[in-house]
């Protein structure tokens, strides 16, 4: 999924950093180098993207942020919906190009702007 989203953003002229490490995302948020965040809900080994998003929101604030999940009815997803910067829960399956359009609408002020750096975690 990360590779497919990366290709879709690059096709639209934007660079994306796809990673599987919350540590990398935390560093980018801490340094103000994260224009948008696409976070997977199920991170494996019992970890949830919700916990990270909640913590990062209180520590750094969130850029426009989406959580992608196959279980959109999960109770803890409601906890992040009201966080400043949180945009939406994206249910799998979804149309990649629709997601790309939503992210770009949130982070790129106009079509004439230069490509932004978006970061994605999980997947």
C-alpha positions as CSV (number, residue, x, y, z in Angstrom):
1,X,0.0,0.0,0.0
2,X,2.9,2.4,0.8
3,X,4.4,1.8,-2.6
4,X,1.2,2.4,-4.4
5,X,0.5,5.7,-2.5
6,X,4.0,6.8,-3.1
7,X,3.7,6.2,-6.8
8,X,0.4,8.1,-6.9
9,X,1.8,11.2,-5.1
10,X,4.9,11.1,-7.3
11,X,2.7,10.9,-10.4
12,X,1.1,14.1,-9.3
13,X,4.5,15.7,-8.9
14,X,4.9,15.5,-5.1
15,X,7.6,13.7,-3.1
16,X,6.5,11.4,-0.2
17,X,8.5,9.6,2.4
18,X,7.0,6.3,3.2
19,X,8.3,4.7,6.3
20,X,7.4,2.0,8.8
21,X,8.9,3.6,11.8
22,X,7.0,5.9,14.2
23,X,10.4,7.2,15.3
24,X,11.1,8.7,11.9
25,X,7.6,10.4,11.9
26,X,8.2,11.7,15.4
27,X,11.5,13.3,14.3
28,X,9.9,14.9,11.3
29,X,7.1,16.3,13.4
30,X,9.5,17.6,16.0
31,X,11.6,19.3,13.3
32,X,8.5,20.8,11.5
33,X,9.3,18.7,8.3
34,X,5.9,17.0,7.9
35,X,3.4,18.6,5.6
36,X,0.8,15.8,6.0
37,X,0.6,12.5,7.7
38,X,-1.1,9.3,6.5
39,X,-1.1,6.8,9.4
40,X,-2.2,3.2,9.3
41,X,-4.4,2.2,12.2
42,X,-3.1,-1.3,12.6
43,X,0.7,-1.1,13.1
44,X,1.3,-4.6,14.2
45,X,2.5,-6.1,17.4
46,X,-0.6,-4.7,19.2
47,X,0.2,-1.0,18.4
48,X,-2.3,1.4,17.0
49,X,-1.8,4.5,14.9
50,X,-4.3,6.2,17.2
51,X,-1.9,6.2,20.2
52,X,0.8,7.8,18.2
53,X,-1.5,10.4,16.6
54,X,-2.9,11.3,20.0
55,X,0.6,11.6,21.6
56,X,2.0,13.6,18.6
57,X,-0.9,16.0,18.7
58,X,-0.3,16.9,22.3
59,X,3.5,17.1,21.8
60,X,3.9,18.9,18.5
61,X,0.5,19.5,17.0
62,X,-0.6,17.7,13.9
63,X,-0.2,18.6,10.2
64,X,-3.3,17.5,8.2
65,X,-3.6,13.9,9.3
66,X,-5.6,10.9,8.1
67,X,-5.8,7.4,9.5
68,X,-6.2,4.6,7.1
69,X,-7.9,1.4,8.3
70,X,-9.9,-1.7,7.4
71,X,-11.8,-1.3,10.7
72,X,-13.3,2.2,10.6
73,X,-15.7,1.4,13.4
74,X,-13.0,0.9,16.0
75,X,-13.9,2.7,19.2
76,X,-10.6,4.4,19.8
77,X,-10.8,6.1,16.4
78,X,-13.4,8.5,17.8
79,X,-10.7,9.8,20.2
80,X,-8.7,11.4,17.4
81,X,-11.5,12.8,15.3
82,X,-11.7,16.1,17.4
83,X,-7.9,16.7,17.4
84,X,-6.8,19.8,15.7
85,X,-5.3,18.9,12.3
86,X,-7.0,15.5,12.1
87,X,-8.9,15.3,8.8
88,X,-10.6,11.9,8.5
89,X,-10.6,8.2,8.9
90,X,-10.1,6.6,5.5
91,X,-11.8,3.2,5.2
92,X,-10.1,0.4,3.2
93,X,-10.7,-0.3,0.4
94,X,-10.4,3.3,-0.9
95,X,-9.6,5.0,-4.2
96,X,-5.9,6.0,-4.1
97,X,-6.4,8.9,-6.4
98,X,-9.3,10.3,-4.2
99,X,-7.0,10.1,-1.2
100,X,-4.2,11.9,-3.0
101,X,-6.6,14.6,-4.1
102,X,-7.8,15.1,-0.5
103,X,-4.3,15.3,0.9
104,X,-3.1,17.7,-1.8
105,X,-6.2,19.9,-1.3
106,X,-5.3,20.2,2.4
107,X,-1.6,21.0,1.9
108,X,-1.1,22.7,-1.4
109,X,-2.7,26.2,-1.5
110,X,-2.9,26.2,-5.4
111,X,-2.1,24.0,-8.3
112,X,0.7,26.3,-9.3
113,X,2.7,25.7,-6.1
114,X,5.9,23.7,-6.0
115,X,5.7,20.1,-4.8
116,X,5.4,19.7,-1.1
117,X,7.1,17.0,1.1
118,X,4.5,14.8,2.6
119,X,5.3,12.0,5.1
120,X,3.4,8.8,5.5
121,X,3.8,6.2,8.2
122,X,2.5,2.7,8.6
123,X,0.7,0.6,6.0
